[in-house]
Amino acid sequence: MTYLDTTHALYKAAAINPDIGLCCTTTPVWQLPELRMPSIMLEMNYGCGSTVHPRDLVNNPRILYVGVGGGMELLQFAYFSRQEGGVIGVDVVNEMLDASARNFMEAEKQNRWFKSEFVDLRKGDALHLPVASESVDVAAQNCLFNIFKIDDLKMALAEMYRVLKPHGRLVLSDPICDQEMPQNLKDDAKLRALCLSGSLPLKEYISLITDAGFGTVEIRAKRPYRILDSEHYDTVDNIYIESVEVCAIKDPMPKDGPCVFTGKTAIYYGSEESFDDDNGHNLLNNQPMAVCDKTAGALSSLGRHDIFVSESTYFYDGGGCC
């Protein structure tokens, strides 16, 4: 049995009998006017963060969500795209698709604005998406890509890039781990299926995204997630896992490499009204500007005493230099 077979079996069981403890979501469920979340969707919320960000969802976008779970984030996406087939949900597990469809019927009873036709459920997998090229504005996955081994992860990212329109957004939430993950845990198919032992270092995770062609990457949040301790897992050292929320934008790749925002800020506090770095960035006096890591490095290399560049906060909410 391959690690993907193990994954399918685990989530088939979770579709038939909801497993509240399967994942540990690190963000609160969105509370939006007239949005009521059926309790069964909350019980089947098998993610580690959130991929629903209202600023991504303007102008009735067409949205793809891979790995439907109980349908919670599909319902949230439909809140912003109230059109037939406006949200596409793809899953390889028949039982999960069936459970999600049932949950949408319950959502219709609790939400006057919602119709099941807003969500187009499709059988398929992340490595071969049943979606046309350049056909969606936003693509998302929550605690799924972490399961894949590297070659499969590259394929999944390439598929997301393919289906997005130019300047479209890929929103991801996955566990990460900057410690060395023991090989025996990496090879444990069940731990990988549980979105734990496939955790990558953040730098490697970002590199895989930019290698797929995404020219802009935003780290929107990074939070504590799990501990793999030596009492319960086959590891000498305790392993600290975090969850990360990332938005990758299908922008053209800049000649000098991708713009990656990890929550750094630059502040000019010199004697002039502003500072222009002659590279398209104008810093107003004592006005903080969010900068990508590339710009942060260039500003720091100037050696000026009147420019402060912060460390990464791993929280970025727009308004940056690029």
N, C-alpha and C positions, 0 to 999 in steps of 0.2 A: 504493500500500500504506500503510495507517494504521500508527501506532505500535503498536497492539494486534496487527495482523497480523504485524508484525516480531517482537513478543514471542512470539506463538504459534509462529512458525517456529523461533525460537531454542530454545524449550523442547521443541519436538517433536524437534529434532536432539539435544538434551541427554538426552532420554528414550531415544532409540535408541542413542546412543553417549555414555555418561556422561562428563561434562566436569568433572574434579576441580577445575580452576582457575576455573570459572565464577563462583563466589562464594568469599568468604574469611570463614568463620565465626570470630567473635571470642571465642567461649566454648567451653570443653571439652565434650565429649559426656558427658551424665549417666552416671555409673557407679552402678548400682542392683543390689541383690541379685537374682540369677537373671535379670538382663536381659542378653542377648547381642545385640549389634548386627551383623547381617550386613554384610560388607565392602562389598557393592554399595550398601547404604543410605548408608554413609559416603561413598562415591564420588559419590553423588547428593544430597548434603546441600547444597542450593542456597540456604542462608539466610545471614544476616549476624550472627545472635546465637542466642538460645534463647527460646522461648515457653513452655517447660515449667517450671512452678514448683509444687512439691508442695503449698504452702499454698493454692493455688487449687483443688486437685484432691481435696478430701475428700468423703466421703459419696457415692461412686459417681456423679460428675457426668456429664451428657451433654455431649459436647464436639464442637465444629465446628472443622475446620481447613481453611482455604481455600488452594489451591495445594499439592498433595500432595507434589511432588518425588518422591524415592525412597521415601517412607513412613517416614523415620526418626522424625520427631516424632509421627506417627500411632501408631507402635509405642510410643513413650514415653508418650503419652497413654493408650493402651490398658492400659499397666501399672497405671494408677491407676483405670481404669474397665473392669473385666473382665466385661463383659456384652455380649450380642449387640446390635450396632448402637449401642454406647455411645459410639463415636467416628464422626463423619461426616467424610469427606474429599471435598472438592469441587474439581474441576479442569476447565478448558475444553479441555485437550489430551488427546485420546483415548490417544495413545501414553504419556503420563505416567500416566494411570490404569491402563493395561495393565501398565506397568513396575512400578508400585507393587503391583499385585495379585500379580505374580510374586514380588516381593521378600517379600511376606507369607508366601508358601508356604515360602520359605527360612527366614523368621523362625520359622515353626511348627516346623521341624526343629531349630532351635537353642534354642528356648524352650518348655519343657514346659507352662508356664502359658498360652501364647498360642494363640488360635484366630483364623483370618482373619475369622470371623463377628463378631468384636469391632469390626471396622471396616466401615462402610457407605460404599463409594465411589460417588459420584454425579457425573454429567456436569453441568456448570453453570459459571457465571462469577460473579465477585464482585459484579457490578452487578445481578444477578437471581438471588439464591441460591435453590436448590431445597429450601428448608427452611421449615417453618412458623413463624409469628410466636410469640415468647415460648416457644420449645421447647428451648433449650439453656442450660446453666449457664455454660459457658466457650466463647468463640470466639477463634480465634487465626489470625494470618497472619505469615509470616516473609519479609521482603524481597520483598513483592509490591505493597503499596500505594504504595511509592515509585515504581513504574513509572507510575502513573496521573497524567494531567493533572488540574488542580484540579476541574473539574466531575465527572469520573469518580470522583475520590477522595471527593468529597462523597457521591456515590451509594453507593460501597462502604461508607463509614462508616455511612450511614443504613441500609443493609441489615444490617450487623452489629448495629446498635442494635435493629432490628426483631426479629431472631430470638432475641435474648437475653431470658431471663426477668428480671423486676425484680431488681435487685442482682446480676445476672450480670456476668461479667468479660470484657472484650475485651483480649487480650494481643497486643501488636504488637512486631515487631522490624524496624527500617528504618534505612537510611542517612539522615543529616541533614547539612546544610552551612550554617553561618552566614555564609559568604562569599556574595557575589553570584555566582550561576552564570551564565556568559555565555549569551546567548540562543541562539547557534549550537549550543552543547552541549545546551541544553534541547530544541532542535528535532531533535537527532540521535536518530533512532528506535532505533538499535542501542544507543547509550549509555544511553538510557532503559530499554530492555529489560534491560540489564545491571545495573539498579538503581544507576546512578551519577548521571546528569545530571538526574534528577527529584528529587534531594535537596532538601528544604526546610529553612529555618531552624527550629530547635526551637520557638521561640515561635509561629511560624505553624502548625507541625505540631500543637502542643497546642491552638491556637485552633480548628482544624478539628475536632478530636476533641470539644471542649466544645461547639462550635456544633451538633454532631450530637445533643447532649442529655446527654452523660455528666457527671454531677455531681461525680465524684471521679476524679482522674488521678494516677497514681504514676509517677514516673521512676525506674525500678529500676536502670538502668545506662547509662553513656555511655562509649564506648571509641573509640580511634583505629581507623580502617577503611582508607581509601585516600587516595592522592595522585593527582590529575590534574595531571601536570606538563606544562610547555610544550614539552618535547621530543617527547612522544608524543601530545599532544592539542592541539587548536586553541585555545589559551588563552595569554594574555600572562603571567598570574600563576599560580603553583602553587595548586591548589585542594585544601584539606584537608577530607576527609569523615570523619565519625564514624558509628558505629552506636549506636542507642539502643534500649533495651528499656523498654516502657511498658505499664502496665495501666490501662485505663479502666473504671470501674465504673458500671453503670447505676443509680446512686443518683438520687433526686430532686434537681433543681437547686436549691441554696440560693438564698434571695431575694437575697443579696448576691454571687452569682456562684459559680462552681465552686471546689472545693478542689483545688488542684494542689500536689502534693508534689514538690519538686525536691531534697530532701535537706538542708533547713535544720533547724537545731536551736536551741532556746531554753533558756537556763540562768538561773534566778533565784538570786542569791547575796547577798541582803540580810540584814537582821537578824531577819526573821520566819521562822517555820517554812515558810511557803508564800506564794505570791502568787496572788490570784484576780483575773483581769482583768474580771470581771463579764460575761463573754461565753462562759461555759462552759469556760474553760481555767484549771486550777489547777496552778501550777508549784511543785513541792516544792523546798525549798532545796537548791541544788547538785545537783539531779537533772536530767539532760538530757531534754528532751522534743522529739521530732520534731514539727515544725509545718509546716502548709501555707504557701505563699507569702503567702496572704491574712492569716493569723494573724501570720506573721513581720512583715509590714508594719505591722499594727496595734500590735504590741508595740514595734516600733522607733519608732513615732510618739509613744509615751508620753514619750520623752525621759528615761527613768529611767537612773541610773548603775548600778543593780544588776540589770539584765537584759541578758544577752548574747544576740545573735542571730547565728548563723553565716551565712556565705555558702552558696550552693547547692553541694552536693557531687555532685549528679546521681546519687545512690545512695540509694534509700529502700527499707526492708525492713519496713515496718509499724510499728505502735505509735504512730501519730500522734495529733494533737490533735482530729481530726474523726471 
